[in-house]
Amino acid sequence: MKTQEEVRKEFLVKRNNLALEDIYNKSRIISKKLFSLQEFIRAGTVMFYVSFQKEVRTGEMIVETLKDKRVVVPAVKGDGLAVFEITDYDGSLKKGSFGIPEPEEGNCKPVERQVIDLIVVPGLVFDKRGGRVGFGRGYYDRFLHGLGGNDGAAHVVGLAFEMQVVEELKLDKNDVKMDRVITEKTIY
């Protein structure tokens, strides 16, 4: 079985080869599947990642969710993630760590992570059992411990293109599994 670093390199290349039109079309299909989940429908507060580069696009999902739910997004703080409520997608974000859009602290209210009902997580590759490999910095795994996935109350959903899903990944003890992984083809 390949190491996480080998998988990371392989799937970054594959994902970067996706055409933008495909990314947007598949992201719309994925968003419909997310919005149909009972856990999403019941959620009062949803945490989204803000899409970057060739990830599943979350901008339209965030705008739609803001119409009737509380939305929070993460910002890198030291070696962890802090979450902030946003009320306006375009006006609440600025370029942050690693070039990823983050909430502007002065304009966005910090939120205790325990109020989050559903967490939407990015990843480079997922497996069919909810395993996830990200960029290797561990921000989401540290954030999710005790909150969702393996051991918490919040429902954790990974978004990916079908080409980012494998049968099984070699996971580390600190890796948090997703409750669901949604692709344009199915929900694992």
Secondary structure, DSSP 8 states (H G I E B T S, - for coil): ---HHHHHHHHHHHHHTS-HHHHHHHHHHHHHHHHH-HHHHH-SEEE-----TTS---HHHHHHHTTTSEEEEEEEETTEEEEEEES-HHHHEEE-GGG-EEE-TTTSEEE-GGG-SEEEE--SEEETTS-EE-SSS-HHHHHHTTTBTTSSSBEEEEE--GGGEES-----TT----SEEE-SS-B-
